[in-house]
Each structure stands twice: as structure tokens, then as C-alpha cells.
Amino acid sequence: MTQYAMVIDLHKCSGCGACALACKTGNNTANPANGQAHNWADFQAEVSGKFPKTKYAMRPVLCNHCANAPCVKACPVTPKAMYKTKDGITMHNDERCIGCRACQEACPYSKMEVKGNEYSVISYNEEGKPYRADFADKTELIPGCTTSGAELAAKAGAIPPHRTAYDHPDYQDVRRDNITEKCIFCDHRVKKGELPNCVVACPAKARTFGDISDKNSEVAQLVKKYKGTVLKPEKGTKPNVYYIRSFSVAK
């Protein structure tokens, strides 16, 4: 059976953020301005060792699409709002989600911390707050000179104004409040034979996406060649996001 996976080459990744920007614009995730920023594609940055023997790591993080996903097991609704697709993607159904956040609590990667910085791979749309409050704001930065977020959205006819519209049987292109949301490996693109936005946008080609169950696939070959690692293997979740090599030293 197909098992989609992503391999991230840390020797190529410089942490430029192109993947995060592509993900945010492609999936219409929230901006920091409204206090509930969602980054399905995020980063862990860490410097270890003492000068001059130091190492720098910029590790992209996202939903690991675990083969043994705790978030799926924790989802209390029937049928599940968080479930596994036939091709191994951990999918979320917006309509069935009741906003209990059990998936977020169960996910061992949901609140990863590196030196006090927290990175969440499952986000929650707070109840009662506009999803894109910055585009409901009528305040002009310079009165009578610049536009407001609300005016910009009205002229564009969409919130957000740069809204990327796509169709998916489980996912809305802009999600409602009181539900969780996360990376879905851009399933709406994959179904059309396209790669996830973050893979396409990476200028260093640090991300590779494909079927890891196929031993001849590029992802399978990369994991084998470089002995790919995963985050928190001791949790037994069997992640399908692999990391190879390192930024500081090629292996």
C-alpha cells in the first residue's frame, strides 16, 4: 500500500523560510497579527556546543503523518475527524471536528520545545475569534492615505485577499473557528499529481516527497542511503517525515 512520506535534507536547508511562506499562502493559515498564528510548516532552531566547536541546526517541523498516529486514536467522534487515508496521510475532516482538542493533547509533537521555544504541529482555531481578524480591521495605518485590512479584503472579494481557493472533500480552504487544523501534505495538490507547496517552493531542493513503501522511490533511497532519522522515535508513532544529514557537517 502507498505510504506518502517526506524527506528533509538538513545539509541543504538553510532555514530561509520559503517552505513556511509557501505553506501559509497555499493553505491560507492565520497571520501572527490576530494572536493565533498557525504555521503548518515551522522550524526548530538550535545552536549546540561551545565556540569554536559549535553546530547550528535549523530543523523544519510539520505533521509527521505517523503510521501509528496517537491523534487518530484520541479522536472521540464516529466516524473519526482525524483519520488515516489509504495512502498514509493523517487527514482531518473539518465537518466532523468538535473542537475538543484531544488530538492536539495526544500528539507527542504538538508542543515540541527547543530551549523554551514552542512549535505546534496541530493548531486550534479559537472559538468566537475571526479566523483572519486583521482583514476585518477598518483601521487605516495612515488615515486618508493607506487602506485598511477590511477595505483590502472587500476589494479583493476574499478573506484573506490572497486566498488560495481549492476543493477537498474533507478540508475547507479557509477553516472555521472551534476546530483543529494541520498539515495534510497538500492532499488537494497530491490528488492532482502535484507536489506539496513546501516541496515546490524550496530553492535548495531540501524536501523530497513520495511513496516510501516503494523501495525504488527517491524518498526510500534517500532514507536508506543516509540512514534517515525521525523525531521522538521512542514514542512508537512511526513518523513519515525523515531527516537526513546535517547543516554543519555533510554525511
C-alpha positions in Angstrom: 0.0 0.0 0.0 1.1 3.6 -0.7 2.7 5.4 2.3 3.4 9.0 1.5 6.5 10.4 3.2 8.7 13.5 3.2 12.5 13.5 3.5 14.2 16.8 4.6 17.9 17.2 3.8 19.3 19.3 6.7 22.6 19.8 4.8 20.7 21.7 2.1 18.2 23.5 4.4 19.4 27.0 5.4 16.2 27.9 7.2 15.2 30.6 4.5 11.5 30.1 5.3 10.4 29.7 1.7 8.6 26.4 2.6 6.7 28.2 5.5 5.7 31.1 3.3 4.5 28.7 0.5 2.5 26.7 3.0 1.0 29.8 4.6 -0.1 31.3 1.3 -1.1 28.0 -0.2 -3.3 26.9 2.7 -4.5 30.3 4.0 -3.2 29.8 7.5 -3.6 32.6 10.1 -1.2 35.6 10.4 0.5 36.5 13.7 -1.5 39.7 13.8 -4.6 38.1 15.3 -2.9 36.3 18.1 -3.4 32.8 16.8 -0.8 32.3 14.1 -0.8 28.9 12.6 2.3 27.5 10.9 1.8 24.1 9.5 5.4 24.4 8.3 7.5 25.6 11.2 11.1 25.5 12.4 13.2 24.4 15.3 16.5 26.4 15.6 19.2 25.3 17.9 22.9 26.1 18.4 24.9 23.5 20.4 28.4 23.2 21.7 30.9 25.9 22.6 32.8 28.2 20.3 34.7 27.4 18.1 33.2 23.9 18.2 29.6 24.8 17.6 26.9 23.3 15.5 23.9 25.1 14.1 20.6 23.3 13.3 17.6 24.6 11.6 15.1 21.8 11.5 11.8 22.2 9.7 8.9 20.6 11.5 5.4 19.7 10.4 2.8 17.0 11.0 4.7 13.7 10.9 1.8 11.7 9.4 2.6 8.9 11.8 1.7 5.4 10.7 0.7 4.8 14.4 -0.9 8.1 15.0 -1.9 8.9 18.6 -4.1 11.8 17.3 -6.3 9.4 15.4 -6.7 7.1 18.4 -7.6 10.0 20.6 -10.3 11.5 18.3 -13.6 10.7 20.1 -16.1 11.2 17.3 -17.5 8.5 15.0 -16.6 8.5 12.2 -13.3 10.0 13.1 -12.5 13.6 12.4 -8.8 12.7 12.5 -8.1 9.6 10.4 -5.7 7.8 8.1 -6.2 7.8 4.3 -5.4 4.8 2.2 -2.2 6.4 1.1 -1.0 7.0 4.6 -1.8 10.7 5.1 -3.1 11.7 8.5 -6.2 13.6 7.4 -8.6 15.9 9.3 -12.3 16.3 8.5 -13.5 19.8 9.3 -17.2 19.0 9.5 -16.8 16.1 12.0 -14.4 18.0 14.2 -16.0 19.1 17.5 -13.0 21.2 18.7 -12.3 19.0 21.8 -8.5 19.2 21.0 -8.0 15.6 22.1 -5.8 15.1 19.0 -3.6 18.0 20.0 -3.2 16.7 23.5 -2.4 13.2 22.3 0.2 14.2 19.7 3.8 14.0 21.1 4.9 16.5 18.6 2.2 19.1 19.2 4.1 21.0 21.8 7.8 20.4 21.0 10.2 22.7 22.7 13.8 23.7 22.0 15.3 26.0 24.6 11.9 27.4 25.6 10.6 27.9 22.0 7.4 26.0 21.4 6.3 24.7 18.0 2.9 23.3 17.4 2.1 20.9 14.6 -1.6 20.8 15.4 -3.3 24.2 15.7 -6.6 25.3 17.1 -8.9 28.0 15.8 -10.1 29.8 18.9 -13.9 29.9 19.2 -15.5 33.2 18.7 -12.5 34.9 17.1 -12.5 35.8 13.4 -10.1 33.5 11.6 -8.4 36.4 9.9 -9.2 39.3 12.3 -6.6 41.5 10.6 -8.7 41.6 7.5 -11.8 42.7 9.4 -10.0 45.7 10.9 -11.1 49.0 9.5 -8.2 51.0 10.9 -6.0 52.8 8.4 -2.3 52.8 9.2 -2.2 56.4 7.8 -5.7 57.9 7.9 -6.8 59.1 4.5 -3.7 57.7 2.9 -3.4 53.9 3.3 -6.0 51.2 3.0 -7.3 49.1 5.9 -7.4 45.3 6.1 -11.2 45.4 5.8 -11.1 47.6 2.6 -8.4 45.4 1.0 -10.5 42.3 1.7 -13.6 43.9 0.3 -11.9 45.0 -2.9 -10.3 41.5 -3.4 -13.6 39.8 -2.6 -11.9 37.3 -0.3 -10.6 36.8 3.2 -7.6 36.7 3.1 -7.3 38.9 0.0 -4.7 36.5 -1.5 -6.9 33.5 -0.7 -5.9 30.3 -2.5 -9.2 28.5 -3.3 -9.1 24.7 -3.6 -11.6 21.9 -3.3 -11.2 19.0 -0.9 -13.8 16.5 0.4 -12.6 16.9 4.0 -10.8 20.2 4.2 -12.0 23.8 3.7 -9.6 26.2 2.0 -10.3 28.6 5.0 -11.3 26.8 8.1 -14.0 27.8 10.6 -13.4 28.6 14.3 -13.5 26.0 17.1 -11.7 23.2 15.2 -8.2 22.0 14.9 -6.1 22.1 11.7 -2.8 20.9 10.5 -0.6 19.9 7.5 -2.3 17.4 5.2 0.7 17.0 2.8 -1.3 19.3 0.4 -3.5 16.4 -0.4 -5.6 18.6 -2.7 -2.5 19.0 -4.8 -1.2 15.4 -4.5 -4.5 14.1 -5.8 -3.9 16.1 -9.0 -0.3 14.7 -9.4 1.3 17.8 -7.9 3.8 18.1 -5.1 3.1 19.8 -1.8 3.6 23.5 -1.8 6.6 23.4 0.6 8.4 21.0 -1.7 7.9 23.1 -4.8 9.0 26.3 -3.1 12.2 25.1 -1.5 15.0 26.8 -3.5 17.6 24.3 -2.3 15.5 21.3 -3.1 15.9 20.1 0.5 12.5 18.4 0.5 11.6 15.2 -1.3 8.1 13.8 -1.3 6.9 10.3 -2.4 5.8 6.8 -1.6 8.3 5.3 0.9 6.7 1.9 0.6 8.2 1.7 -2.9 11.8 0.7 -2.4 12.8 2.3 -5.7 11.3 5.7 -4.9 13.6 8.6 -4.2 12.4 9.0 -0.6 13.1 5.4 0.1 16.5 5.6 -1.5 17.4 8.7 0.5 16.4 7.3 3.8 18.4 4.1 3.1 21.5 5.9 1.8 21.7 8.5 4.6 20.1 6.4 7.4 17.2 8.8 7.9 16.1 9.7 11.4 12.7 10.8 12.8 11.6 12.9 15.8 11.0 11.1 19.0 11.3 7.5 17.7 10.9 6.3 21.3 7.2 7.3 21.2 6.5 4.4 18.7 4.4 6.6 16.4 6.3 5.6 13.3 6.6 9.1 11.7 6.7 9.6 8.0 8.8 12.7 8.0 12.5 11.8 7.9 15.6 13.9 8.3 18.9 13.2 6.6 22.4 14.6 7.1 23.1 17.9 9.0 23.6 21.6 8.2 27.1 21.8 9.8 28.6 18.6 8.6 27.8 16.7 5.4 27.4 12.9 6.0 
